[in-house]
């Protein structure tokens, strides 16, 4: 009888704890979702404001606010003055941005969780020297590429916008690939394996 009472108390405490955890998780999820929704709306408003300001203040004399090939369009010393050159350059940028997006979406989480995550103290996938080399090499190459990307983006506004579009369309597939490796929904209310072992020991 004492064992049954003890078992009942244990089960009730676990049930109450699981219910509390589910409620807390649901609350945190709703708060996170609301924050993301507010941030998304704010981003849209900010982008609209900046775009409207450019349209209102533009006087038609800037060489940056133009679209397509131009006699004055030079990118890293190369003149893009014909439709053929412009198309070839855009195809080149498409390959560059798709590759860059794929590399960043895959490599950055690995480096962040392995090198910069303060909670992860023990690394099994790399040696210390390997991770040190990969981290510094990746960010060095990314830094050089970022400088070149800035020089390309400031040449003309359509090139900057298309670069962003190439990257973001690619990220739709990379993000989906990463999300497919996760599970979604509320946590299971059932007892964990450790709790099951405790129950068996009590019985």
N, C-alpha and C positions, 0 to 999 in steps of 0.2 A: 504493500500500500504506500509506504514511504517512497519507494522507487517511482511509482506511478505519479505521485504528487510532484516529485522532483522533476520528472519528465514533462509533466504538464506545464509547470512553471517555466521550464527552459523553452518549451515550444512557444508559449505565449510571449515570452520576452523576445525571441527571435522574430516572431510574426510582427510584433509592434515595431521592432527595429527596422525590419524590411519595409513596412508601410511608411515609416518616417523617412527612410532613405529615398523611397520612390517619390514621395511628396516633395522632398527637398530637391531631388533631381529634376522633377517636372518644373518646379519654380525657377531653378537656375536656367533650365532650357528656355523657358518663356522669356526670362530677362535677357538672355543672350540673343534670342531671336528678335526681340523688340529693339535691342541696341543695334543689331545689324540692319534692321529695317529703317531705323532713324538715320543711321550712317549712310545708307544707300540713298535715301531721299535727300539728305544734305549734300552728298556728292553730286547728284543730278542737278540740284539747284545751283551749286557752285559752278559746275561746268556750264550751265545755261547762262549764268551771269557773266562769266568770262567770255563766252562766245558772243553774247549780245554786246558786250563792251567793245569787242574787236570790230564787230560789224558797224556799230555806231560811230566809233572814233576813226575807222580806217578812211584815209583820204585818197586812196587809189595810187599813191606814188611809191609805195614800198615794193621792193622786189621779192620780199619774203612771202607776202600774201598773193601768191599766184599758183596756178595749177598747170601741170603738164610741162613739156620741154620748153626751153627758152634760151635765147642767145646769151643771157646773163647767168644761166644756171650752171654753176660749177660745183662739183662734189669731189673733195679731196684732190683737186687739180684736174679733174676730168670734166670736160664740157658736155652737157646733156642738152643738145640743141635740136635733136630730131626725134620723131615719134619712135623710131626703131631703137635708138639709144635709150630712150626713156623706158620702153617696154623691157629691154634687156636688163636695165638697172633694177626695175621693179621685180623681175623674176629672180635676180640675184638676191635682192633684199628679202624676198619671200623665203628662199632657201635658208638664208642666214637667220631670220627671225624664228622660223619653225624649229631649226636646229637648236637655237639658243633657248627657246621656250622648253623644249623637251629636256635639254641638259639641266636647266635650272630647276624644273619641277621635280626631277628625279634626284639630282645630286644635292640640292640645297637642304631638303629635309634630312638626308643622311648626315650631312655635316653638322647641321643644327642640333640634332638629337645626340650625335656622338661626341662632338667637340664642345658645344656651347650649353648643353643641357646640364645644369648644376645638380640635378637629381640622379643623373646616370654616372656613377662613380667607377663602375667596372665595365671595360670594353672587351668584347670577345672577338669582334669581326676584324680588328686591325691591331697591329702593334703600335706602340707609341710613336715611333719614327715614321711609320707608314701614314698614320692619321695626320701627323704634323706636316708631312710632305704634301698629302692630298689637299689639306685645308689651305695651306699657303699658296700652293700652285693654282688651285681653283680660283681663289680670290684675286690673285695676281693677274691671271688671264682675263677674268671677268672685269677687272679694273681697266685694263688696256682696251678691251672691247667696248666698255662704257664710254671711254674718251672718244673712240672712233664713232660710236653711235651718236654722241652729242654733236660732233662735227657734221655728221650727215643730216641730223634732224634740223639743225639751224640753217640749212641751205634753202629750204622752201617748205611751206606749211603742209602741202599735200603729201610730201615724202614723210614728214613726221607723223601725220595722221594714218597713212597707210602702214607704216611700221607698227604702230600700236594695233591696228586691226589685224595684221598678220599674226602678231604675237597672241592677241586675245582669242582669236578664233582657234588657234592651236591649243590654247590653254583649256578650252572647253573639253577637248578630248583627253588631255593629260589629267585634269581634275577629275573627270569621270573615271578614268583608269585608277586613280588613287582612292576614290570613294568606293569603287567596287570591291576594294580589299577590306572595307569596314562593314560593321553591322549597325543597324539603326533600330530605334524603338525603345520602349521602356525595358528596364532591367527585369529579369525573371524574379518573381517573388519566392521561388523555391529556395530551400536551404542550400548552402554551398557544400562542396565535397568535405571540407573540414568540419562543418556542422553535422553532416551525416555520420562522419566517423565518431564524433562525440556522442551522438545518439546511440550508435551501436555499442560504444563502450559502456554507456549507462545501462543499456539493456542486458 
